[in-house]
Amino acid sequence: MKKISTLILLAILISCKEHKSQAALIPEPKEPEIIEEFGFKLNNYKVINDTIKSGENFSEILDRHHIEYPKVLEIVNKIRDTFNVRRIKSGIPYTILAKNDSTEQAQVFIYKHSRVRYTVIDFKDSIPTAYNGRKPIRTELKTASGIIESSLSESVEEQGLSSYLTFKMADDIYAWTIDFSRLQKGDKFKLIYEQLYINDTIPVGIGEIKASYFEHGDKPFYAFKFVADSTLNISDYFDDEANNLRRQFLKMPIKFGRLSSRYNLRRRIALYGNKIRAHKGTDFAAAIGTEIMATANGIVTESRRKGGNGNYVKIRHNSTYSTQYLHMSRRAVKVGDVVKQGDIIGYIGMTGNTSGPHVCYRFWKNGVQVDPLKQKLPAAEPMKDAIKPTYFNFIKPIKDQLDIIEYSTIMNEISITEEELNS
């Protein structure tokens, strides 16, 4: 009897052990992965991605996602200071976060200006809100080089590099030191620049060019980006001897347009009965909406609409020079803003006293309006002697990194770290 009881107990133990082994083979249920984007947990919504169709408007989009017109009107009125829904453009992608139930009613509309910038319109609560956002960007330093066979742009594009690098070299870094229309076969370049990524791996463009080397006609041209003026906190490009590569002023405040009227103290103006009236500005004509640029670094001292000037902006560059830009359709800066040479400060218009779309560019030297086209414009502010030791210490490891980059006629991108760059 004792033997039978022992056998029964053993059988039960074996059965329990087998049951546990089988249970161990069944995987534990996994928690769903939390997906977050634009500041929302997407798991809580039905996510609808789409693109704005030609002729489609904001009201139609929300109506299709079960938001009635009175609510749409309330949303539009509440957010107008942040986002003008009339400016949505066909071809722009958007995301709708809808209720995760049978109604699938829209709760949030996300307008994607670019792969980085977006606007969130949140109307799930009683008071609609709107705000602008940017996706987190990861920056990776890259190097590139090339030998020119015909033109800089062809050399860059043949290597699969961004054409933005061509623009930066020709229009930003070396605009005042190298004539890019006269490059020679065999000229060379090397670059250390930032490649930008979102979601860690998706490239979304080029950031800053940290340093470059251009060999033109066997003459070397180094350029290093450095903040020499802590007051404005604006960086410039300097060469290996601490010389600023930039002129203090651009020749004109627009990239595309024409000189339509010069500074003339005895000009007859039709708007004033063809009487002689001094014209102390220089007019550049262009299409309405053309971007107007600051011609030099400075601080905005006026940004308003007044009388015959229409919408205008005035910038103080230093104790000697100021500039003013009249007749804008709209302004893009406010008083107190620090602007860099080439920054967009407004757009061509016809506000104030004007017979056609243009910008009247006015130029002050020591408080007196003068003709900018007759001024011998100075180079940009030189680096102060006290800063030069810091600068030379700063560029030494970067220059060493530039010097060891090998030239290539094929794509030659190499990633480097900040530690390597500054070691």
Buried (B, 14 or more C-beta within 10 A) or exposed (E): EEEEEEEEEEEEEEEEEEEEEEEEEEEEEEEEEEEEBBEBEBEEBBBBEEEBEEEBBBBEBBBEBEBEEEBBEBBBEBBEEEBEBEEBEEEEBBBBBBBBEEEBBBBBBBBBEEBBEBBBBBBBEEEBBBEEEEBEEEEBBBBBBBBBEEBBBEBBBBBEBBEBBBEBBBEBBBBEBBEBEEBEEEBBBBBBBBBBBBEEEEEBBBBBBBBBBBBBEEEEBBBBBBEBBEEBEBBBBBBBEBBBBBBBBBEBBBEEBEBBBEBBEEEEBEEEEEEEBEBBBBBBBBEEEBBBBBBBBBBBBBBEEEEBBBBBBBBBBEEEBBBBBBBBBEBBBEEEBBBBBBBEBBBBBBBBBBEEBBBBBBBBBEEEBBBBBEEEBEEBBEBEEEBBEEBEEBBEBBBEBBEEBEEBEEEBBEEBEEEEBEE
